[in-house]
Amino acid sequence: MQIEVDYRFPTGVNAEKQAQVIALGQTVGTWDASFAYREASFLAHKAEVVNIENRTDGSALATVRFPVANVEGDIASLLTMIFGKYSMAGPAKVTAIRLPSGYGQRPKFGITGVRSLLNTPSRPLVMAIYKPALGLSAADHAQILSKVAGAGLDIIKDDEILGNLHSAPTLERLKACRPVIEDMQQKNGRSLLYAVNVTGKASQLLAQARQLVAAGANALLLNVLSYGFSVLEALVADPEISVPIFAHPALAGAWCGAPDHGFSYSALLGTLFAHAGADAVLYPSHYGSLPFEAAEEFRIRDALRSRNVFPVPSAGIHPGVVPRAIADYGQDVILNAGTGIMDHPDGPAEGVRAFFEALEHAEPGQSFELAQIPAGALRRALEKWGTP
């Protein structure tokens, strides 16, 4: 089995030379005649350059093939091998990573498992984010949840910047919200997932996650790049953490935003997040509030779905973009909205209803015509956010 990595080098860089530097320097490190008696062993670990493609814009794409025997089946050792020291050598961007299907971890739940938990086999799922992000008490969280739960919300998550703070400790937020979730299940026979943000020092984080699950947490949120891929992998592997894990892309811009350095968003948030075992992955949508290329978004979508991971386009999602989202994603998508639900003119519950009305009225790829939308939550949302 082999691992293939594509590196893009900008104009002025000798791509063939640098690809050979990667193939040697990121594997055996050196090659000297004095080690000829070990040549067979070295060759078993040395990478090889398998393709150089010169592009019309002056850049070049080099493909390097690495032996799987050089890594430990996780993401951390993979990152160290394919780009560790070389990432400091000059301009080069990892644009794609092709891993064996068995590399890393599969999600415990993924698309099929999350749908089963929610007893929702087909339609897009609707997720909200607690807003304001900071300053709410545990009781405030429960009050907001009671409003959106009654409107039929599928999933709610903590904001990624909300940690285990004195103003609203994580366990207190969960304990305040559990009765709302249980009441909805008893009355309506349906579940609602609350992705609680799990944070803390490495020595405490796994224990905190176990404590949250034991206290009734039915989903977790993790800032993967802040806390590390190894933390995500440990959460996935832990038998006591038997709930879906939603992976947040915080810090991805620092990894991917430079044009000639780092990783492509699809390699990071698609391939690596999917092979680390996340059940659902959040990332910017190209019709949202952050600059993002549609082609890159769709590569993330496809990489995630290939491993049964739920794609969660985010950042600026509101009911007006639902027809475009359905055209791009079909049914297997989680529509994630913060202000697009919480800032509805008539309150968060109407924000949720606006999304369900949008799903009911949407024609994939066709913008809503405001004049054809009856009075109600969707119309009010479109009056505020427009019909892109």
N, C-alpha and C positions, 0 to 999 in steps of 0.2 A: 504494500500500500504506500502511496505517495501523497504529499501535500504540495499543491501548486499555488504560487503567489505571483500576482502581476504587480510590477513596479513601474510607475510612470516617471520618466526623467524629462525635465524641461529642455528647451533649446540650449545648446552649448555644453551639455553633459554627454560624455562618451558612454552611452548606455551599455554597450557590449562590455566595456572595461569594468564599469561599476557593477554590472550584474555578476561578472566573474568574481569581483571583490566580495560581493554578498555570498555567492555560492561557496567560496572558500572560507572567508572570515567569519561567517555566521554558523559554520559547522566545525570542520576540523581545525580551523584557525591558521594553520601553516602547512607547508609541504616541503620536505627537505629530503635529500637523497640519503641522509643518514638513517632515515626511518624506513628505508626500502623494505626491510624485512617485515614490516607491519603494513605494507601497502594494501593488502586485501582488506584488512580491518578498517583502514582509513577510507577506502573506497566505499565501504558499506555505509559510511556516515556522511560523506561529502555530498553536497547538493550539486545539481547540474543546471546550466542555463539551457533551456529547451527552445526558446524562441526570442527573437528580437524583431519588433515591428516598428518601422519608422513611419511617422504620421505626417500628414500634409502640413500641420501647423508647426513642424520642426521638433516636436516632442517625440519621444520613443517609448514603447512599452516593452518591457522585458519580462519574460516568464521564467521563474526559477523553481525547480522541483526539489523538494526536501524529503529525505527519508522519515517515515513516521517513527522509526526506531530512535530518533534523536530527541523525542519529546515524551511527556508523561501522560498524554491523553487529556490534558487540561488546557485551559486558555493561557495561564500565566507562562508556562514553559514554551508554549507555541509563540507567544508574543516576543519572548526573549530570543528565540531562535530566528524568527523571520525578520525582526526589525530592531532588536534590542540596542546593541552598540552602533549598528549602522545608521540608526535614526539620527545620530549626531554628526554624521559624516558629510552632510550637504543635502542639496535638494533632491528628494525622492519621495514619492507618495505611493502607498500600498492601495491599489484600486480594487483588487479582488483577491479572495482567498478561497480555494477549493479544497475542501476537507473530505476524507472518507465518511460515508454516512454514519458509521459507528463511532466516529470521533466525538469525545465530549459526552454530554448528557442530553437525554430527551426530556421534555417537560413532563411533570407528573400528571398534569391535566390538559393543558393546551386547548385548542379550539373545541374539540369534542368533549373534553372533561368539564370545561367552564360552562358550555351549553347544558350539559347534563345537570350540573349543580343548580342552574337557574331554570331548568325545565323549559328551555327555549331553544327548540331544535333548528330554527331556520333564519329568522329575521336578524338584521343588525342589532347589536346591543347598544344601549345608551348609558354612558358613564358621566358622572358629575365630579367636580373637584370642589372641596370646601373652600369658599372664599368669604371674607378676607382670609388670606393665608395665615396671618399671625394676628393675635389679639383676641381670638375667640376662646371662651372657657369651654370646659368639657360639656357643661349644660347647653351652651350655645350650639355645639356640634350636634347634640341630640335633638335640639329643637329644629335645626335645619334639616336633619335627616328625616324627622317625622313628616315634614312638608313634602320633600321630594319622594319619599317612600310611598306615600299615599297616591302620588301621581303615576306610579308604575316604574320608577327608576330601577335599572338592573344592577348598577355598580356605582359606588362612590369611593373616592380615594382622598387621603390626606394630600395637601400640597407638599411638594418635595422639600421645601425649606422648613417645614414644621417638624421639629424633632421632639425629643423627650424633655420639654421645657417646664419650668415651675408653674407657668401660667396655665398650662393645660397638659399635665403629664400623659404620656401615651396610654398607660393602663387605665387612667381615669377617663380618657376620651372613649376608649373601648367599652368600659363598664357602663358609661352613660348611654352609649348607642345600642348596646346589645338588646335592651328591652324593646326598642323600636323595631329592630330586625325580627325579634321573636314574635312581637305582636302582629306584624305584617304577615308573617308566615302562618300564624294561627288563624287570622281573619281571612286571608286571601289564598292561602295554600301555595304561596310562591316565596322564593328566597330573594335576598338582596345581598350582594357582596360588598363588604367594607374593607378596602385595601389600606391597612394601617401601616404607616411609615415606620419601618424598623431601623433604628439608628444605634450608635454607641461605639465604644472602643471594641477592638477585635476580641479582647478577652471577655467581653460582656454581651456582644451582639447576639450570638447564637442562643445563649441562655435567655436573653430577653425575648427573642423570637419564640422560643418554646413556651415561655411564660404567657405570651400573648395568645398563642394558639390554645393553650390549656384554659385560658380565661374566656375563650369564645371567638377569637379572631378567625374569620373565615376566608381571609386573603391578606397578603402582605405586599407592601411596596418597598422596593430597594433602589437607592441611587447607586447603580452598579459601578460606575466609573469613580465615584467618590470613595466607596468602600472596598472595591476590588472584585475582580471576577472570582477569585477564590472564595470570597464570602458568599456570592450567589451560588456557586457550586456546592458549598457546604450546606446552605439552606435547602437546596434541591435534594441533596443526598440524605438529609436527616429524616429518619422515619417518624419522628415526633412532629415534624413540620408538614402536616398533611393538608396543606391548603395551597391554592394557586399563588404564584409569585409574579407580580407586575413589576417589570424592569423600567426604570426611568432613565432618560438619556442625559441628565444633568452632566455638564462638562464635555459633552460630545463636540461642541464647537472648538474647544481647545485641542482636541485630538484631530479634528477633521477640517476645521475652517480655513487653514492656510492652503493656497492653491497648489504649492509644490512640496509640501511637507505633510507628514502624518498619514492618516488613513482616509479613505473615502467613507462617507456615512454608511453606504450599503455594506461595506466590508465589516465595519464596526457594529452598527446597530442591527444589521441583518444577520450576516454569517456568524460573527462571534457571539452575539447575544443568543442566537438560536441554538448554537452548539454548547452554550453554558447552562442551558436547561430552563430558561425563563418560560413562563406560560403565556405571557402577553408582554409586548414591548411597545412603549410609547415613543413617538418621534414626531417631528414637525410635518405638517401637511403643506403641500405647495400652494393651497388656497387659504392658508391661515395667516397668522400675524408675523411669522418669521420667514426670512428669505430661504427658499428651498426649491430645488429643481424637481420637477415632476418625474423625470426619468430615474433620478436617484431614489425618490420615494417609492417608485414601483419596484425597483430592485430590492429594496428593503422588504416590501410586501411579499415578493415572491420567495425571498430567502427564508422568511419566517414561515410562510405557509408550507414550504417544502418539508418542514419539520413539525407541522401541526401547531405552530405558535400563532396566537391571535395578534394581528396587526392593529395598532391603536394610533391612527393619525390624530394629531393634537395641535394645540396652539392656534387659537383664533377660530375654532370650530363653532358654528352657530347653525340654527335651523335652515338658514338660507342656502348653505352649501350642501345640504343633504342630497339633492339630485346629482350633483357632481360626484359626491362620495360614493353613491350607489353605482354610478357609471364606472368609477375607477375600481371599486372593491366588490361589487355584488353584495351578497348577504353576510359573508364571513368577515366582519369588521366590527370594532368597537368604536363608536363615535364619542369622543372624549371632550367634554366642554366644561370650562370653568365659568368665566363671565357669560358665556353663551347660554348658560342656564341660570346662574345665580343673579345676573343683572337683568333678567327679563323685566319689562316695565310693570308687570303685575305679580312679581315674586317668583321664587325658585320653582314652586310647584307648576306654575304656568310655563316656566322655562322647559321643564320636562315634558309637559303636554305638547308644547310646540314642536319638540322633536318627534313625538309619536304622530302628531298630525302631519308633519313633514314627510315621514315615512309612508303615511297613508296616501298623500296627495302627489308624491314625487313621481315624475317621469324621468328615468335615468338620463343624465346629460342635458336635460332641458331646464333652464332657469324657471323659477316660479313667476307667474304673471300675477302681480298683486291684486289686480282687479278681479281675478277669478278665484281668489282665496276667500272663503266666507269669514265673517267676523269670528274671532276666537284667538287662542293662544298663538297659533302660527302667524296669523295676520299681524298681530301686535309685534311679534318678533321681527317679521320682515320689515315692518315700518321702522324699526330701530336699526337693524343691521343690514337691511338691503337684500337684494336678490342677485348675487354675483353670477 
